[in-house]
Amino acid sequence: MSRSSEDGGSYAAHLEDLDVPDATFGCPDLTTFCRLDELGLVVVGQRLEPDRAVLACRVLEADDGTEGWCRRCGCAGRPRDTVTRELAHEPLGWRPTTLLVTIRRYRCTGCGHVWRQDTSRAAEPRARLSRRGLAWALEAIVCQHLSIARVAQGLGVVWNTANDAVLAEGRRVLINDPGRLNGVKVIGVDEHVWRHTRRGDKYVTVIIDLTPVRAGTGPARLLDVIPGRSKAVFKAWLTQRPQAWREAVEVVAMDGFTGFKTAAAFSRPPAAAAAVRTTRSTVPGEPCTPVPTCSPTSRPPDSRPCSPSMSTSRSRPPGASTSG
């Protein structure tokens, strides 16, 4: 129906909009908005401070009904007291968010054993970051290329806390993944100076997967960074890999460092080591990339033997005269 306004205009009144809620929206729920339901927590209060937001949470009771029963003797437990635990959560609007979790403790009426509510869904034991906060930190560094200092600022923790947590989670999710080395056919090995000191430079050995580059399916990916740059370092890394994986490697791209080449040949059987082709970069400043090289197994029978490749000095451009 239509109604007239004081200025002579008319407007349509839709009474159904006032009586029937929109089915596409739900009631405001801070627990779901902060994704705390995934952690087994529920928000019971909030406090907004100038530099952070604090969410008071409690632990949801276990669905199996075993929370209040002693796991040692099976007797019922009696609530004793509560303790609080602070966890750095993923920032909302780049404001550090802290979870103040209230944990209930029980005492067994039979053996006197004391235990607390299980918070393993929310965080690791003795961790300072929630699981959602830890996932946010790792994604910010790997995908968004943020620094540890920026991540620590977003979480509202000190640098060491953020660094230790990210390194531990990176090892668990990335390095300890058993399938991250599957399908590697071409690897690149090079040294890198990661720190300059007065007592000498600190080197690391960088190992990357160049298989997608050779196949044209994508960019190279980092496999590992090992402290040191000696033959023993690269040899130890190769010996930790399965024998079948080492035999599947077809090309090892590296610079002119003899130690890397010796380690690559030593870690493989004699027959398989002959098939591994090592290449070197001849352009100063460019990383090593796999290029077609000659080997006893890949050279056509009618072709002439290849002459040894010559490395170019970093102080002269390729093709420059060596005479004074």
Rosetta blueprint (number, residue, H / E / L):
1 M L
2 S E
3 R E
4 S E
5 S L
6 E L
7 D L
8 G L
9 G L
10 S E
11 Y E
12 A E
13 A L
14 H L
15 L H
16 E H
17 D H
18 L H
19 D H
20 V L
21 P L
22 D L
23 A L
24 T L
25 F L
26 G L
27 C L
28 P L
29 D L
30 L H
31 T H
32 T H
33 F H
34 C L
35 R L
36 L L
37 D H
38 E H
39 L H
40 G L
41 L E
42 V E
43 V E
44 V E
45 G E
46 Q E
47 R E
48 L E
49 E L
50 P L
51 D L
52 R L
53 A E
54 V E
55 L E
56 A E
57 C E
58 R E
59 V E
60 L L
61 E L
62 A L
63 D L
64 D L
65 G L
66 T L
67 E L
68 G L
69 W E
70 C L
71 R L
72 R L
73 C L
74 G L
75 C L
76 A E
77 G E
78 R E
79 P E
80 R E
81 D E
82 T E
83 V E
84 T E
85 R E
86 E E
87 L E
88 A E
89 H E
90 E E
91 P E
92 L E
93 G L
94 W L
95 R E
96 P E
97 T E
98 T E
99 L E
100 L E
101 V E
102 T E
103 I E
104 R E
105 R E
106 Y E
107 R E
108 C E
109 T L
110 G L
111 C L
112 G L
113 H L
114 V E
115 W E
116 R E
117 Q L
118 D L
119 T L
120 S L
121 R L
122 A L
123 A L
124 E L
125 P L
126 R L
127 A L
128 R L
129 L E
130 S L
131 R H
132 R H
133 G H
134 L H
135 A H
136 W H
137 A H
138 L H
139 E H
140 A H
141 I H
142 V H
143 C L
144 Q L
145 H L
146 L L
147 S L
148 I H
149 A H
150 R H
151 V H
152 A H
153 Q H
154 G H
155 L H
156 G L
157 V L
158 V L
159 W H
160 N H
161 T H
162 A H
163 N H
164 D H
165 A H
166 V H
167 L H
168 A H
169 E H
170 G H
171 R H
172 R H
173 V H
174 L H
175 I H
176 N L
177 D L
178 P L
179 G L
180 R L
181 L L
182 N L
183 G L
184 V L
185 K L
186 V E
187 I E
188 G E
189 V E
190 D E
191 E E
192 H E
193 V E
194 W E
195 R E
196 H E
197 T E
198 R L
199 R L
200 G E
201 D E
202 K E
203 Y E
204 V E
205 T E
206 V E
207 I E
208 I E
209 D E
210 L L
211 T H
212 P H
213 V H
214 R H
215 A H
216 G L
217 T L
218 G L
219 P L
220 A L
221 R E
222 L E
223 L E
224 D E
225 V E
226 I E
227 P E
228 G L
229 R L
230 S L
231 K H
232 A H
233 V H
234 F H
235 K H
236 A H
237 W H
238 L H
239 T H
240 Q L
241 R L
242 P L
243 Q H
244 A H
245 W H
246 R H
247 E H
248 A H
249 V L
250 E L
251 V E
252 V E
253 A E
254 M E
255 D L
256 G L
257 F L
258 T H
259 G H
260 F H
261 K H
262 T H
263 A H
264 A H
265 A H
266 F H
267 S L
268 R L
269 P L
270 P H
271 A H
272 A H
273 A H
274 A H
275 A H
276 V L
277 R E
278 T E
279 T E
280 R L
281 S L
282 T L
283 V L
284 P L
285 G L
286 E L
287 P L
288 C L
289 T L
290 P L
291 V L
292 P L
293 T L
294 C L
295 S L
296 P L
297 T L
298 S L
299 R L
300 P L
301 P L
302 D L
303 S L
304 R L
305 P L
306 C L
307 S L
308 P L
309 S L
310 M L
311 S L
312 T L
313 S L
314 R L
315 S L
316 R L
317 P L
318 P L
319 G L
320 A L
321 S L
322 T L
323 S L
324 G L
